[in-house]
Amino acid sequence: MAGPGGGGLRPLRRLVSQLSHSAPWVAPHRPAAFYSTAITSAKVEVNGVHLHYQQTGEGNHVILLLPGMLGSGETDFGPQLKSLNKQLFTLVAWDPRGYGKSIPPARDFPLDFFERDAKDAIDLMQTLKFKKFSLLGWSDGGITALIAAAKYPDLIHKMVVWGANANVTEEDVKLYNGIRDISKWSEKTRKPMEAMYGLEYLSKTCSAWVDGISQFIHRPDGSICQSSLPHIKCPTLIIHGAKDPLVPRFHPEYIHKHIANSRLLFFPEGKHNLHLRFAEEFNELVENFLL
């Protein structure tokens, strides 16, 4: 639930310079597109459900993109599927069960729904015969990525997460209840979701999500995946929008503190959907980190 902000390549160069102090920032080379840029869609059966995914690119470095609450590859990662380097990367953007085109089943939120999503995501990639891959996880997809990286360390090359949290606080529960009523969402945020789901399913599932994410407040320290963080071994980049209205700053700072091989970078004008609002800057930052 984000709004506009400032940007440009100069802030990006400063961010990238933090990733590699020994080398100047250089934009990734993009040769002529003699390789395929088409985005294909398919479904495959995984753990008793038919999961939908989109795939594009022909690179040796495989990336799984994990969407946020109510999200799908189509709604959450358009600029990444279109513009990340398709010669260097193969991109797979999945729709978790009950989201996007992975319906049926209807989405539900048992206490282990993040662990279920993590297993589905990993098993999807195994079904598609990808032996090792990197993770790009946004919001809920970032939480799923953290759990997957901790549980399946031998399968994960690198990871980028943004808008994620490892626990739920009373402050968070208040923020979640603030988005329960979809009629209060901005039209720009609501319209693509309405087109995907219809008003009834969108409203019902959003409310169910608020209840589902809020139930972690009853766990010790409100933990979602705190105990998983020390088990993450892959190089990890944590990105955070300094003006994110949904995820306070202490969440990425906690994640960074508890993942040994991690780096934390802020987009000063970024909000929750910084990868959409600042797509060019975000994509180049991610490419530099993954390569």
C-alpha positions, -999 to 999 in steps of 0.1 A, spaced: 0 0 0 24 26 -12 25 60 -28 49 80 -50 83 92 -41 116 105 -55 143 84 -71 170 83 -98 202 66 -106 224 86 -82 208 71 -51 211 37 -67 248 41 -73 253 50 -37 234 18 -27 253 -4 -51 286 11 -38 277 -3 -4 276 -38 -19 311 -35 -35 334 -9 -20 363 -21 -42 347 -15 -76 328 14 -92 291 10 -101 287 -2 -136 253 -8 -152 248 -44 -163 256 -49 -200 225 -57 -220 234 -72 -254 209 -74 -283 180 -97 -274 188 -127 -295 176 -148 -266 139 -153 -258 121 -126 -239 87 -143 -239 68 -149 -207 52 -183 -205 25 -195 -181 16 -230 -169 3 -250 -141 18 -281 -124 6 -303 -96 25 -299 -64 15 -313 -30 -20 -320 -42 -28 -286 -57 -22 -272 -91 2 -243 -88 4 -216 -115 37 -200 -125 52 -177 -151 86 -183 -165 109 -162 -187 146 -159 -196 173 -183 -206 201 -176 -181 219 -202 -160 211 -183 -128 176 -193 -118 155 -169 -96 122 -177 -79 100 -146 -72 77 -149 -42 47 -125 -41 31 -108 -11 -3 -110 5 -30 -118 -21 -2 -115 -47 8 -134 -79 35 -131 -105 12 -111 -127 2 -85 -100 34 -83 -81 64 -87 -104 55 -72 -138 86 -49 -140 109 -77 -129 95 -103 -154 98 -78 -181 132 -61 -175 155 -83 -154 183 -95 -177 169 -126 -195 203 -137 -209 218 -140 -174 187 -151 -155 158 -176 -157 129 -162 -138 100 -181 -122 72 -162 -105 47 -184 -87 12 -180 -74 9 -195 -39 -21 -218 -34 -53 -198 -31 -37 -168 -48 -36 -156 -84 -44 -185 -108 -36 -212 -82 -73 -213 -73 -88 -237 -63 -82 -242 -35 -95 -211 -17 -68 -194 4 -68 -202 41 -44 -192 69 -36 -220 93 -8 -212 118 17 -229 95 7 -212 63 42 -197 57 58 -231 62 33 -246 38 40 -219 12 78 -225 17 74 -262 10 51 -256 -20 76 -231 -35 106 -254 -30 87 -285 -43 75 -264 -73 111 -257 -83 121 -293 -78 92 -304 -100 105 -280 -127 139 -296 -124 158 -266 -110 185 -279 -87 197 -246 -72 182 -211 -74 180 -177 -58 150 -162 -40 134 -127 -44 107 -124 -18 84 -94 -12 64 -89 20 47 -122 29 69 -137 1 99 -124 19 88 -143 50 83 -174 29 118 -170 14 134 -167 48 118 -199 60 127 -217 27 163 -205 29 166 -218 64 150 -252 58 166 -259 24 201 -242 26 217 -265 0 191 -254 -27 194 -216 -23 222 -196 -40 214 -161 -28 184 -143 -14 168 -108 -16 139 -99 7 120 -66 12 90 -56 32 93 -87 54 91 -93 91 101 -122 113 76 -115 141 43 -96 148 40 -69 174 9 -51 188 19 -21 165 18 -45 135 -16 -58 144 -30 -22 144 -14 -16 109 -29 -49 96 -64 -40 108 -59 -6 90 -60 -24 56 -87 -49 64 -114 -28 46 -104 -29 10 -126 0 2 -100 22 19 -72 10 -4 -60 34 -31 -76 27 -64 -42 20 -80 -36 -8 -54 -72 -22 -54 -80 -23 -91 -56 -50 -103 -65 -71 -73 -102 -67 -81 -96 -77 -117 -77 -108 -105 -102 -120 -78 -135 -102 -80 -146 -80 -51 -161 -108 -29 -131 -131 -29 -107 -101 -25 -126 -87 5 -131 -121 22 -95 -132 17 -80 -99 28 -99 -101 61 -89 -137 65 -53 -127 60 -55 -100 87 -67 -127 111 -41 -151 99 -11 -129 103 -24 -114 135 -25 -149 152 13 -149 155 9 -122 183 0 -151 206 33 -169 200 63 -161 223 77 -127 211 51 -128 183 75 -150 163 67 -160 127 102 -173 118 127 -158 143 143 -191 151 149 -198 114 171 -167 108 203 -181 123 201 -211 100 202 -191 68 236 -195 52 232 -179 18 243 -144 10 212 -122 18 203 -87 8 176 -70 29 161 -40 12 137 -16 30 117 14 20 124 40 46 88 53 43 71 19 43 38 24 61 31 -13 67 64 -26 79 83 -5 105 121 -2 103 128 -24 133 117 -55 113 145 -54 86 170 -44 113 161 -75 133 163 -97 103 197 -83 94 210 -87 129 201 -124 130 213 -135 95 251 -138 96 258 -133 59 234 -104 52 234 -67 42 207 -41 48 201 -13 24 174 14 25 155 32 -3 151 67 14 119 75 -6 107 39 -9 74 26 5 61 -10 7 61 -15 -31 95 0 -38 103 -27 -64 74 -13 -85 77 24 -78 115 23 -83 116 -7 -107 147 3 -127 168 11 -97 156 -20 -78 163 -43 -108 198 -30 -113 205 -33 -76 193 -69 -75 213 -78 -106 245 -64 -91 239 -84 -59 230 -117 -76 258 -118 -102 
